[in-house]
Amino acid sequence: MSSILSVRKSVVVATTSERAFRVFTEGIDTWWPREHHIGASPLKRAVLEPHAGGRWYAVSEDGSECDTGKVLTWDPPRRLVLGWQITSQWKFDPSFLTEVEVTFTPQGPKRTRVELEHRNLDRFGIEAAELRKSIDSAGGWGELLQSFATVASRAAETQ
Amino acid sequence: MTNAVHGFAALGDPTRRVIFERLSRRPMSVGKLASGLTVTRPAVSQHLKVLRDAGLVAERTEGTKHVYRLDPRGVLAMQAYLDRFWNRALAAFAAAANEENDP
């Protein structure tokens, strides 16, 4: 079943696919955005356990752990599939699953194209009704909606 | 919770899933949706009502036409957020990967 909605990104890095894979996985703490954290206290460390079935989680300053998801496919140094299991209500839910596939393709001795697809985003739609409640509450997703409005109007113009 | 379960059920129907997919590409009127499907226009309207009640699609009136789109506050808001998130994350990843180049 192909995904209805996804986000696709790619970047070229000046290193081997082996190292790129390692930085992405074992080195996730060196690059994972700090501001993306659903725990109550600030993010101390991001962790991706290096094997299929491994946990993908964050450790907060207060020592508590927040799951992001899990490793679905571990195929170094070419391919990685992660399960992103944070709902649109910013809660980890083991029964909720969207996939993040990352491929590492060598383009030279020290050049690797890294492509990322976060797919099954339509599954967030299942929670749309619930989400509306949090949006309608004060202070909720204001900035996000504003940026969505920009995207949506741009999409509308190109029709 | 009831609504979330409702949403699940709404997408469980194959016709509604096709409608949902088509609306994920662009907003459409009932007539336009019906012209590409084997079901009747009243049936499409009925499916749209279910999707709307589940919070999956939203409706807007343009003149005499009812135009449907995915409820932007749900799915597309997440897509926009994740698009920006992965931009930031991959830029940081590339910086880390390039930096660690020399053992």
Boltz contact constraints between the chains, C-beta under 6 A:
constraints:
  - contact:
      token1: [A, 4]
      token2: [B, 21]
      max_distance: 6.0
  - contact:
      token1: [A, 4]
      token2: [B, 24]
      max_distance: 6.0
  - contact:
      token1: [A, 5]
      token2: [B, 24]
      max_distance: 6.0
  - contact:
      token1: [A, 5]
      token2: [B, 79]
      max_distance: 6.0
  - contact:
      token1: [A, 7]
      token2: [B, 82]
      max_distance: 6.0
  - contact:
      token1: [A, 7]
      token2: [B, 83]
      max_distance: 6.0
  - contact:
      token1: [A, 7]
      token2: [B, 86]
      max_distance: 6.0
  - contact:
      token1: [A, 9]
      token2: [B, 86]
      max_distance: 6.0
  - contact:
      token1: [A, 9]
      token2: [B, 90]
      max_distance: 6.0
  - contact:
      token1: [A, 11]
      token2: [B, 90]
      max_distance: 6.0
  - contact:
      token1: [A, 11]
      token2: [B, 94]
      max_distance: 6.0
  - contact:
      token1: [A, 13]
      token2: [B, 94]
      max_distance: 6.0
  - contact:
      token1: [A, 13]
      token2: [B, 97]
      max_distance: 6.0
  - contact:
      token1: [A, 13]
      token2: [B, 98]
      max_distance: 6.0
  - contact:
      token1: [A, 14]
      token2: [B, 98]
      max_distance: 6.0
  - contact:
      token1: [A, 15]
      token2: [B, 97]
      max_distance: 6.0
  - contact:
      token1: [A, 15]
      token2: [B, 101]
      max_distance: 6.0
  - contact:
      token1: [A, 20]
      token2: [B, 97]
      max_distance: 6.0
  - contact:
      token1: [A, 23]
      token2: [B, 96]
      max_distance: 6.0
  - contact:
      token1: [A, 23]
      token2: [B, 97]
      max_distance: 6.0
  - contact:
      token1: [A, 23]
      token2: [B, 100]
      max_distance: 6.0
  - contact:
      token1: [A, 30]
      token2: [B, 96]
      max_distance: 6.0
  - contact:
      token1: [A, 31]
      token2: [B, 92]
      max_distance: 6.0
  - contact:
      token1: [A, 31]
      token2: [B, 93]
      max_distance: 6.0
  - contact:
      token1: [A, 31]
      token2: [B, 96]
      max_distance: 6.0
  - contact:
      token1: [A, 33]
      token2: [B, 88]
      max_distance: 6.0
  - contact:
      token1: [A, 33]
      token2: [B, 89]
      max_distance: 6.0
  - contact:
      token1: [A, 88]
      token2: [B, 78]
      max_distance: 6.0
  - contact:
      token1: [A, 118]
      token2: [B, 82]
      max_distance: 6.0
  - contact:
      token1: [A, 121]
      token2: [B, 79]
      max_distance: 6.0
  - contact:
      token1: [A, 124]
      token2: [B, 75]
      max_distance: 6.0
  - contact:
      token1: [A, 124]
      token2: [B, 78]
      max_distance: 6.0
  - contact:
      token1: [A, 125]
      token2: [B, 56]
      max_distance: 6.0
  - contact:
      token1: [A, 125]
      token2: [B, 74]
      max_distance: 6.0
  - contact:
      token1: [A, 125]
      token2: [B, 75]
      max_distance: 6.0
  - contact:
      token1: [A, 126]
      token2: [B, 7]
      max_distance: 6.0
  - contact:
      token1: [A, 126]
      token2: [B, 8]
      max_distance: 6.0
  - contact:
      token1: [A, 127]
      token2: [B, 4]
      max_distance: 6.0
  - contact:
      token1: [A, 128]
      token2: [B, 55]
      max_distance: 6.0
  - contact:
      token1: [A, 128]
      token2: [B, 56]
      max_distance: 6.0
  - contact:
      token1: [A, 128]
      token2: [B, 71]
      max_distance: 6.0
  - contact:
      token1: [A, 128]
      token2: [B, 74]
      max_distance: 6.0
  - contact:
      token1: [A, 129]
      token2: [B, 3]
      max_distance: 6.0
  - contact:
      token1: [A, 129]
      token2: [B, 55]
      max_distance: 6.0
  - contact:
      token1: [A, 130]
      token2: [B, 3]
      max_distance: 6.0
  - contact:
      token1: [A, 130]
      token2: [B, 4]
      max_distance: 6.0
  - contact:
      token1: [A, 131]
      token2: [B, 74]
      max_distance: 6.0
  - contact:
      token1: [A, 132]
      token2: [B, 55]
      max_distance: 6.0
  - contact:
      token1: [A, 132]
      token2: [B, 73]
      max_distance: 6.0
  - contact:
      token1: [A, 135]
      token2: [B, 73]
      max_distance: 6.0
  - contact:
      token1: [A, 144]
      token2: [B, 77]
      max_distance: 6.0
  - contact:
      token1: [A, 144]
      token2: [B, 81]
      max_distance: 6.0
  - contact:
      token1: [A, 147]
      token2: [B, 80]
      max_distance: 6.0
  - contact:
      token1: [A, 148]
      token2: [B, 72]
      max_distance: 6.0
  - contact:
      token1: [A, 148]
      token2: [B, 76]
      max_distance: 6.0
  - contact:
      token1: [A, 148]
      token2: [B, 77]
      max_distance: 6.0
  - contact:
      token1: [A, 148]
      token2: [B, 80]
      max_distance: 6.0
  - contact:
      token1: [A, 151]
      token2: [B, 80]
      max_distance: 6.0
  - contact:
      token1: [A, 152]
      token2: [B, 72]
      max_distance: 6.0
  - contact:
      token1: [A, 159]
      token2: [B, 26]
      max_distance: 6.0
